[in-house]
């Protein structure tokens, strides 16, 4: 990534007006897809993403079934209208990669051994994209799995940090992703203190790497609180929608 302009002004404000430690506005609504066993809708900044979970159910084709555990299948897809330039509806290499990454991030949290010879299907549809859609998708998918009543060790929260104007910032947006110096998406199980996903695109010094990882984990904990509030609001709370502005 080559940076062509300053993305942080002299007052320490980023292109969208946030400070370097500020999370975008996050809003999660649980149970939005009525035909699914569990679902969630997330607005993460300008990202708008729907996650739906079906299962556990019978595996088709049957030879893919595993006798000692469940098969977790994830499909991440960006709608053709989700970006400013129309996207081909067919799955791209990036979507195939993110589908695999998403499955690997969620598998440690799901008690797969409780559902032998079954499948759990997770569908994540990006309606509007604004950088960090894989983290927002993992966050929504984890809430949808909990909504479906799937046995889980913990909820997976995801957030990215990155390098912009040689500073480590929390939760990079689309402009910072394309023009910044580095991007580090992280998925984390806060109760267990375990990282389930960490990727890095760009260059960081060892000190910047540690700072970036620490900042991403702080973001994951903020996201985790919003996930818990959203689930509690559906099952125990009032009728007001869960909103959190950091």
Backbone as numpy.savetxt, mean C-alpha at the origin, in Angstrom:
# Nx Ny Nz CAx CAy CAz Cx Cy Cz
17.14 8.21 -11.42 16.30 9.40 -11.42 17.18 10.65 -11.42
16.95 11.54 -12.40 17.69 12.80 -12.43 16.77 13.95 -12.08
17.26 14.74 -11.13 16.43 15.86 -10.68 16.74 17.09 -11.52
15.71 17.76 -12.01 15.91 18.89 -12.92 15.54 20.23 -12.28
14.86 20.23 -11.14 14.45 21.49 -10.51 14.34 21.28 -9.02
14.28 22.38 -8.29 14.13 22.28 -6.84 12.70 21.89 -6.50
12.57 20.85 -5.68 11.24 20.37 -5.28 10.89 20.77 -3.85
11.85 21.37 -3.14 11.60 21.89 -1.80 12.02 23.36 -1.80
11.10 24.26 -1.42 11.42 25.69 -1.48 12.20 26.14 -0.26
12.52 27.43 -0.20 13.36 27.96 0.88 12.67 27.89 2.24
11.34 27.72 2.26 10.61 27.57 3.52 10.46 26.12 3.95
11.09 25.21 3.21 11.00 23.79 3.55 9.71 23.13 3.10
8.97 23.79 2.20 7.71 23.24 1.71 7.94 22.49 0.40
7.24 21.36 0.23 7.35 20.56 -0.98 6.34 21.02 -2.04
6.33 20.35 -3.18 5.49 20.80 -4.30 4.01 20.82 -3.95
3.58 19.97 -3.01 2.16 19.95 -2.62 1.91 20.68 -1.30
2.91 21.44 -0.82 2.73 22.25 0.38 3.06 21.56 1.68
3.47 20.28 1.63 3.78 19.56 2.86 5.22 19.83 3.32
5.47 19.58 4.61 6.83 19.59 5.13 7.46 18.21 4.86
8.76 18.08 5.15 9.45 16.84 4.80 8.97 15.65 5.64
8.37 15.91 6.82 7.92 14.82 7.70 6.41 14.63 7.67
5.76 15.20 6.68 4.29 15.19 6.68 3.74 14.13 5.73
2.75 13.38 6.23 2.06 12.38 5.43 0.94 13.05 4.64
0.67 12.55 3.44 -0.49 13.06 2.72 -1.77 12.68 3.47
-2.86 13.33 3.14 -4.14 12.98 3.79 -4.53 11.56 3.40
-4.90 10.77 4.38 -5.28 9.37 4.15 -6.69 9.15 4.68
-7.51 8.53 3.86 -8.88 8.21 4.26 -9.19 6.78 3.81
-9.66 5.95 4.71 -9.98 4.55 4.39 -11.44 4.27 4.75
-12.17 3.68 3.81 -13.54 3.24 4.05 -13.59 1.73 3.87
-14.14 1.03 4.84 -14.17 -0.44 4.83 -15.52 -0.94 4.34
-15.51 -2.03 3.55 -16.76 -2.67 3.12 -17.45 -1.98 1.98
-16.69 -1.48 1.00 -17.28 -0.71 -0.10 -17.77 -1.59 -1.25
-17.24 -2.80 -1.39 -17.64 -3.71 -2.48 -18.53 -4.79 -1.86
-19.82 -4.71 -2.11 -20.78 -5.56 -1.39 -20.69 -7.03 -1.78
-20.27 -7.32 -3.03 -20.19 -8.72 -3.46 -18.94 -9.43 -2.97
-17.96 -8.68 -2.46 -16.71 -9.28 -1.99 -16.85 -9.75 -0.54
-15.98 -10.69 -0.15 -15.97 -11.14 1.25 -15.39 -10.06 2.16
-14.49 -9.25 1.63 -13.93 -8.13 2.36 -13.44 -7.09 1.37
-13.53 -5.82 1.72 -13.11 -4.79 0.77 -12.76 -3.50 1.50
-12.06 -2.64 0.78 -11.69 -1.33 1.33 -11.44 -0.36 0.18
-11.73 0.89 0.45 -11.43 1.97 -0.50 -10.50 2.96 0.20
-9.38 3.26 -0.44 -8.42 4.16 0.18 -8.17 5.38 -0.71
-8.13 6.53 -0.08 -7.65 7.75 -0.73 -6.37 8.13 -0.02
-5.25 7.99 -0.72 -3.92 8.24 -0.15 -3.34 9.40 -0.95
-3.50 10.62 -0.45 -3.21 11.77 -1.31 -4.23 11.78 -2.43
-3.75 11.86 -3.66 -4.65 11.82 -4.82 -4.86 10.41 -5.35
-4.19 9.41 -4.75 -4.45 8.01 -5.13 -5.86 7.63 -4.69
-6.59 6.96 -5.56 -7.89 6.40 -5.21 -7.86 4.93 -5.63
-7.98 4.04 -4.64 -7.75 2.61 -4.90 -8.82 1.78 -4.19
-9.34 0.78 -4.91 -10.30 -0.18 -4.35 -9.60 -1.53 -4.19
-9.77 -2.16 -3.04 -9.24 -3.52 -2.81 -10.42 -4.42 -2.44
-10.47 -5.60 -3.06 -11.53 -6.57 -2.77 -10.91 -7.95 -2.55
-11.42 -8.66 -1.56 -10.90 -9.99 -1.21 -12.02 -11.01 -1.35
-11.71 -12.13 -2.02 -12.66 -13.24 -2.18 -12.00 -14.50 -1.64
-12.71 -15.19 -0.74 -12.17 -16.43 -0.20 -12.16 -16.42 1.32
-11.66 -17.52 1.92 -11.06 -18.66 1.22 -12.09 -19.42 0.40
-11.66 -19.87 -0.78 -12.56 -20.61 -1.66 -11.77 -21.69 -2.40
-12.49 -22.53 -3.13 -11.86 -23.64 -3.83 -10.88 -23.13 -4.89
-9.77 -23.85 -5.03 -8.74 -23.44 -5.99 -9.09 -23.98 -7.37
-9.04 -23.10 -8.35 -9.15 -23.52 -9.76 -7.98 -22.95 -10.53
-7.27 -23.74 -11.35 -7.38 -25.20 -11.49 -6.88 -25.93 -10.24
-7.42 -27.12 -10.01 -7.22 -27.82 -8.74 -5.77 -28.22 -8.49
-4.97 -28.38 -9.55 -3.60 -28.83 -9.34 -2.74 -27.74 -8.66
-3.25 -26.52 -8.59 -2.52 -25.44 -7.92 -2.72 -25.46 -6.40
-3.67 -26.27 -5.92 -3.94 -26.32 -4.48 -2.76 -26.93 -3.73
-2.54 -26.44 -2.51 -1.47 -26.97 -1.67 -2.09 -27.60 -0.43
-1.61 -28.80 -0.10 -2.27 -29.59 0.95 -2.09 -29.00 2.35
-1.04 -28.22 2.55 -0.74 -27.74 3.92 -0.98 -26.25 4.11
-1.36 -25.55 3.06 -1.52 -24.10 3.20 -2.42 -23.56 2.11
-2.81 -22.31 2.31 -3.65 -21.61 1.35 -2.79 -20.96 0.26
-3.38 -20.78 -0.90 -2.71 -20.06 -1.97 -3.24 -18.62 -1.97
-2.35 -17.65 -1.75 -2.73 -16.24 -1.78 -2.39 -15.69 -3.17
-3.43 -15.17 -3.84 -3.22 -14.65 -5.19 -3.58 -13.16 -5.20
-2.68 -12.34 -5.72 -2.90 -10.90 -5.75 -2.85 -10.39 -7.19
-3.77 -9.49 -7.50 -3.78 -8.85 -8.82 -3.88 -7.34 -8.64
-2.83 -6.66 -9.03 -2.78 -5.19 -8.99 -3.00 -4.70 -10.42
-3.93 -3.80 -10.58 -4.24 -3.31 -11.93 -4.55 -1.82 -11.90
-4.01 -1.09 -12.86 -4.29 0.34 -13.00 -5.31 0.53 -14.12
-6.39 1.21 -13.83 -7.42 1.49 -14.83 -6.82 2.37 -15.93
-7.32 2.23 -17.18 -6.79 3.04 -18.28 -6.89 4.54 -18.03
-7.87 4.95 -17.22 -8.08 6.38 -16.96 -7.40 6.86 -15.68
-6.56 6.03 -15.06 -6.00 6.36 -13.75 -4.86 7.38 -13.81
-4.27 7.57 -15.00 -3.18 8.54 -15.15 -3.56 9.56 -16.21
-2.74 10.62 -16.32 -3.07 11.68 -17.28 -2.90 11.24 -18.73
-2.09 10.21 -18.96 -2.01 9.63 -20.31 -2.67 8.26 -20.26
-3.50 7.95 -21.24 -4.27 6.70 -21.20 -3.34 5.49 -21.16
-3.65 4.58 -20.25 -2.84 3.38 -20.09 -3.48 2.21 -20.82
-2.66 1.36 -21.39 -3.16 0.14 -22.03 -3.86 -0.73 -20.98
-5.09 -1.20 -21.26 -5.81 -2.01 -20.26 -5.12 -3.34 -19.93
-4.31 -3.84 -20.86 -3.63 -5.12 -20.62 -2.61 -4.97 -19.49
-2.40 -6.03 -18.69 -1.44 -5.95 -17.58 -0.03 -5.66 -18.10
0.60 -4.65 -17.53 1.96 -4.30 -17.92 2.95 -5.09 -17.08
4.23 -5.03 -17.45 5.26 -5.71 -16.66 5.31 -5.14 -15.25
5.10 -3.81 -15.13 5.10 -3.17 -13.81 3.97 -3.71 -12.95
2.78 -3.89 -13.53 1.65 -4.40 -12.76 1.87 -5.85 -12.33
2.48 -6.64 -13.20 2.79 -8.03 -12.85 3.79 -8.06 -11.69
4.79 -7.17 -11.76 5.79 -7.09 -10.69 5.16 -6.66 -9.37
4.31 -5.62 -9.41 3.69 -5.12 -8.17 2.73 -6.17 -7.60
2.04 -6.92 -8.46 1.17 -8.01 -7.98 1.98 -9.02 -7.17
3.17 -9.38 -7.68 4.05 -10.33 -6.99 4.56 -9.72 -5.68
5.00 -8.46 -5.73 5.50 -7.76 -4.54 4.41 -7.68 -3.47
3.19 -7.39 -3.90 2.06 -7.27 -2.98 1.78 -8.61 -2.28
1.80 -9.68 -3.04 1.58 -11.00 -2.45 2.67 -11.31 -1.41
3.92 -11.02 -1.76 5.03 -11.30 -0.84 4.97 -10.41 0.41
4.40 -9.21 0.28 4.27 -8.31 1.43 3.15 -8.75 2.36
2.10 -9.35 1.81 0.93 -9.73 2.61 1.04 -11.14 3.20
1.76 -12.04 2.51 1.82 -13.44 2.96 2.28 -13.63 4.40
3.31 -12.90 4.87 3.73 -13.12 6.28 2.65 -12.80 7.30
1.69 -11.95 6.94 0.64 -11.55 7.89 -0.52 -12.54 7.92
-0.74 -13.27 6.83 -1.90 -14.16 6.73 -1.53 -15.54 7.24
-2.41 -16.13 8.07 -2.18 -17.48 8.58 -2.61 -18.49 7.50
-1.74 -18.67 6.52 -2.06 -19.50 5.36 -2.33 -20.96 5.76
-1.67 -21.40 6.84 -1.82 -22.81 7.26 -3.22 -23.11 7.77
-4.02 -22.08 8.07 -5.38 -22.29 8.57 -6.37 -22.64 7.45
-5.95 -22.48 6.20 -6.87 -22.71 5.07 -6.22 -23.61 4.02
-5.93 -24.89 4.37 -5.29 -25.78 3.39 -6.20 -26.04 2.19
-5.59 -26.22 1.05 -6.27 -26.57 -0.21 -7.28 -25.49 -0.63
-7.11 -24.27 -0.17 -8.02 -23.18 -0.53 -7.22 -22.05 -1.17
-7.94 -21.08 -1.71 -7.31 -19.90 -2.30 -7.96 -18.64 -1.75
-7.17 -17.61 -1.56 -7.68 -16.28 -1.22 -7.22 -15.35 -2.34
-8.17 -14.70 -2.98 -7.87 -13.81 -4.09 -8.00 -12.36 -3.65
-6.97 -11.58 -3.92 -6.95 -10.15 -3.58 -6.86 -9.35 -4.88
-7.83 -8.49 -5.10 -7.85 -7.65 -6.30 -7.67 -6.19 -5.86
-6.71 -5.52 -6.47 -6.46 -4.11 -6.19 -6.58 -3.33 -7.49
-7.53 -2.42 -7.54 -7.80 -1.64 -8.76 -7.49 -0.16 -8.46
-6.54 0.39 -9.21 -6.16 1.80 -9.05 -7.05 2.64 -9.95
-7.89 3.47 -9.36 -8.79 4.34 -10.11 -8.11 5.66 -10.47
-7.23 6.12 -9.58 -6.48 7.35 -9.83 -5.12 7.21 -9.17
-4.07 7.53 -9.92 -2.71 7.29 -9.44 -1.98 8.61 -9.19
-1.21 8.65 -8.08 -0.46 9.87 -7.77 0.82 9.54 -7.01
1.53 8.50 -7.41 2.77 8.13 -6.73 2.48 7.38 -5.44
3.22 6.31 -5.20 3.01 5.52 -3.98 1.80 4.62 -4.04
1.36 4.25 -5.26 0.15 3.43 -5.37 0.38 2.01 -4.87
1.61 1.51 -4.94 1.83 0.14 -4.42 1.68 0.12 -2.90
2.19 1.14 -2.23 2.04 1.21 -0.76 0.57 1.38 -0.38
-0.13 2.26 -1.10 -1.56 2.47 -0.82 -2.35 1.19 -1.11
-1.97 0.47 -2.17 -2.65 -0.78 -2.52 -2.45 -1.86 -1.47
-1.22 -2.00 -0.96 -0.94 -2.97 0.11 -1.72 -2.62 1.37
-1.76 -1.32 1.69 -2.50 -0.84 2.87 -3.98 -1.19 2.76
-4.58 -0.92 1.59 -6.01 -1.21 1.39 -6.26 -2.71 1.37
-5.37 -3.48 0.73 -5.55 -4.94 0.65 -5.51 -5.58 2.03
-4.64 -5.08 2.90 -4.53 -5.62 4.25 -5.82 -5.36 5.04
-6.38 -4.17 4.88 -7.66 -3.86 5.55 -8.78 -4.74 4.99
-8.78 -4.96 3.67 -9.80 -5.81 3.05 -9.69 -7.26 3.54
-8.47 -7.75 3.74 -8.28 -9.11 4.28 -8.85 -9.20 5.70
-8.59 -8.18 6.50 -9.15 -8.16 7.86 -10.67 -8.09 7.82
-11.21 -7.30 6.89 -12.66 -7.17 6.75 -13.29 -8.49 6.34
-12.54 -9.32 5.58 -13.05 -10.63 5.14 -13.00 -11.67 6.26
-12.44 -11.30 7.41 -12.36 -12.25 8.52 -11.25 -13.26 8.38
-10.27 -12.97 7.52 -9.14 -13.88 7.35 -8.26 -13.83 8.60
-7.83 -15.00 9.07 -6.94 -15.05 10.24 -5.59 -14.40 9.89
-5.22 -13.37 10.67 -3.99 -12.65 10.38 -3.17 -12.46 11.66
-1.85 -12.44 11.49 -0.96 -12.19 12.62 -0.92 -10.70 12.96
-1.07 -9.87 11.94 -1.03 -8.42 12.12 -1.54 -7.79 10.83
-1.87 -6.51 10.89 -2.21 -5.77 9.68 -0.92 -5.22 9.08
-0.82 -5.28 7.76 0.36 -4.75 7.07 0.07 -3.30 6.68
0.92 -2.40 7.14 0.83 -0.99 6.76 2.01 -0.67 5.86
1.79 0.16 4.85 2.87 0.47 3.91 2.96 1.97 3.68
4.19 2.44 3.55 4.44 3.86 3.29 5.84 3.96 2.68
6.05 4.97 1.86 7.36 5.17 1.24 8.03 6.41 1.80
9.35 6.40 1.77 10.15 7.60 2.01 11.09 7.74 0.82
11.77 8.86 0.72 12.65 9.03 -0.43 13.57 10.22 -0.25
14.40 10.44 -1.27 15.35 11.56 -1.25 14.91 12.59 -2.27
14.71 13.83 -1.80 14.32 14.95 -2.65 15.21 16.13 -2.30
15.84 16.73 -3.28 16.77 17.85 -3.05 17.80 17.49 -1.97
18.25 16.24 -2.00 19.25 15.72 -1.07 18.76 15.69 0.38
17.44 15.76 0.57 16.85 15.62 1.90 15.96 14.38 1.91
15.90 13.70 3.06 15.04 12.52 3.19 13.64 12.99 3.58
12.65 12.63 2.78 11.27 13.08 3.01 10.34 11.89 3.15
9.24 12.12 3.83 8.23 11.07 4.06 7.17 11.10 2.97
6.77 9.91 2.51 5.59 9.75 1.64 5.70 10.61 0.37
6.56 10.17 -0.56 6.79 10.97 -1.77 5.61 10.87 -2.72
5.30 11.98 -3.38 4.20 12.01 -4.34 4.70 11.71 -5.76
3.85 11.83 -6.74 4.19 11.44 -8.11 5.34 12.27 -8.67
5.29 13.59 -8.46 6.36 14.47 -8.97 7.69 14.12 -8.32
7.69 13.91 -7.00 8.92 13.58 -6.28 9.43 12.20 -6.69
8.52 11.29 -7.00 8.89 9.95 -7.44 9.64 10.04 -8.77
9.12 10.86 -9.70 9.71 10.94 -11.04 10.97 11.80 -11.07
11.01 12.86 -10.25 12.11 13.82 -10.35 13.07 13.79 -9.16
12.73 13.06 -8.12 13.57 13.01 -6.92 14.75 12.08 -7.09
15.52 11.92 -5.99 16.76 11.15 -6.07 16.62 9.69 -5.68
15.62 9.34 -4.88 15.45 7.95 -4.45 14.03 7.74 -3.92
13.60 6.48 -4.00 12.26 6.09 -3.54 12.37 4.76 -2.81
11.87 4.70 -1.56 11.95 3.47 -0.78 10.58 3.10 -0.23
9.82 2.23 -0.95 8.56 1.71 -0.39 8.84 0.66 0.68
8.11 0.75 1.79 8.29 -0.19 2.91 6.92 -0.66 3.37
6.78 -1.97 3.61 5.58 -2.52 4.25 6.01 -3.14 5.58
5.16 -2.98 6.60 5.59 -3.25 7.97 4.42 -3.78 8.79
4.71 -4.74 9.68 3.72 -5.21 10.65 4.10 -4.60 12.01
3.46 -3.50 12.40 3.91 -2.76 13.58 3.85 -3.53 14.90
2.81 -4.34 15.10 2.68 -5.07 16.36 3.80 -6.08 16.52
4.16 -6.75 15.42 5.23 -7.75 15.45 6.60 -7.13 15.21
6.64 -5.88 14.73 7.91 -5.22 14.44 8.67 -5.86 13.29
7.94 -6.35 12.27 8.59 -7.04 11.15 8.33 -6.32 9.84
9.38 -6.17 9.05 9.27 -5.59 7.71 8.95 -6.70 6.72
7.91 -6.51 5.90 7.54 -7.54 4.92 7.89 -7.12 3.49
8.22 -5.85 3.30 8.62 -5.38 1.98 9.55 -4.19 2.15
10.64 -4.19 1.39 11.48 -3.00 1.29 12.12 -3.00 -0.09
11.87 -1.94 -0.85 12.49 -1.80 -2.16 13.20 -0.45 -2.19
14.14 -0.30 -3.08 14.85 0.97 -3.22 15.14 1.24 -4.68
14.70 2.39 -5.14 14.98 2.85 -6.49 15.74 4.17 -6.37
17.00 4.18 -6.75 17.81 5.39 -6.61 19.07 5.10 -5.81
19.78 6.16 -5.44 21.05 6.01 -4.73 20.98 6.74 -3.39
21.43 6.04 -2.34 21.48 6.62 -0.99 22.81 6.24 -0.34
23.36 7.15 0.45 24.53 6.81 1.26 24.05 5.92 2.41
24.96 5.21 3.10 24.53 4.38 4.25 23.74 5.17 5.29
24.17 6.42 5.57 23.46 7.24 6.56 22.07 7.61 6.05
21.98 7.98 4.76 20.69 8.32 4.17 19.77 7.10 4.12
20.36 5.93 3.87 19.56 4.70 3.83 18.89 4.46 5.18
19.67 4.55 6.27 19.12 4.33 7.60 18.05 5.36 7.95
18.31 6.63 7.58 17.34 7.69 7.86 16.05 7.48 7.06
16.23 7.05 5.80 15.07 6.82 4.93 14.21 5.67 5.46
14.87 4.59 5.88 14.13 3.43 6.42 13.40 3.81 7.70
14.08 4.54 8.59 13.44 4.96 9.84 12.22 5.83 9.57
12.35 6.74 8.59 11.25 7.65 8.28 10.07 6.88 7.68
10.37 5.90 6.81 9.31 5.09 6.22 8.56 4.30 7.30
9.29 3.77 8.29 8.65 3.01 9.37 7.76 3.90 10.23
8.18 5.14 10.46 7.32 6.10 11.16 6.03 6.32 10.39
6.16 6.45 9.05 4.98 6.61 8.19 4.07 5.40 8.25
4.67 4.19 8.27 3.88 2.96 8.36 3.05 2.93 9.65
3.65 3.40 10.75 2.92 3.41 12.03 1.75 4.40 11.99
1.95 5.54 11.31 0.84 6.49 11.14 -0.29 5.85 10.33
0.08 5.17 9.25 -0.91 4.51 8.39 -1.63 3.41 9.16
-0.89 2.67 9.99 -1.47 1.58 10.78 -2.58 2.09 11.71
-2.35 3.25 12.31 -3.38 3.83 13.19 -4.66 4.13 12.40
-4.50 4.62 11.17 -5.66 4.93 10.34 -6.39 3.64 9.93
-5.61 2.58 9.63 -6.22 1.29 9.29 -7.06 0.76 10.46
-6.50 0.80 11.66 -7.22 0.31 12.84 -8.49 1.12 13.08
-8.37 2.44 12.96 -9.54 3.29 13.16 -10.64 2.97 12.15
-10.25 2.73 10.89 -11.23 2.43 9.84 -11.98 1.14 10.14
-11.23 0.11 10.57 -11.87 -1.18 10.90 -12.74 -1.07 12.15
-12.25 -0.37 13.14 -13.04 -0.20 14.36 -14.29 0.63 14.11
-14.17 1.61 13.22 -15.33 2.45 12.90 -16.43 1.63 12.22
-16.01 0.66 11.36 -17.03 -0.16 10.69 -17.72 -1.10 11.68
-16.94 -1.71 12.55 -17.50 -2.77 13.41 -17.96 -2.28 14.78
-17.35 -1.19 15.27 -17.71 -0.73 16.62 -18.09 0.74 16.68
-17.82 1.49 15.62 -17.86 2.94 15.75 -19.15 3.58 15.30
-19.06 4.91 15.11 -20.24 5.67 14.70 -20.30 5.75 13.18
-21.14 6.61 12.65 -21.35 6.66 11.21 -20.42 7.62 10.50
-19.62 8.36 11.24 -18.73 9.32 10.58 -17.60 8.60 9.89
-17.18 9.12 8.75 -16.10 8.52 8.00 -14.78 8.81 8.69
-13.87 7.84 8.58 -12.58 8.00 9.23 -11.67 8.86 8.36
-11.21 9.94 8.94 -10.28 10.83 8.23 -9.10 11.10 9.15
-7.96 11.21 8.56 -6.77 11.55 9.36 -5.91 12.48 8.54
-5.62 13.62 9.11 -4.71 14.55 8.45 -3.48 14.67 9.33
-2.35 14.30 8.73 -1.12 14.37 9.51 -0.48 15.73 9.30
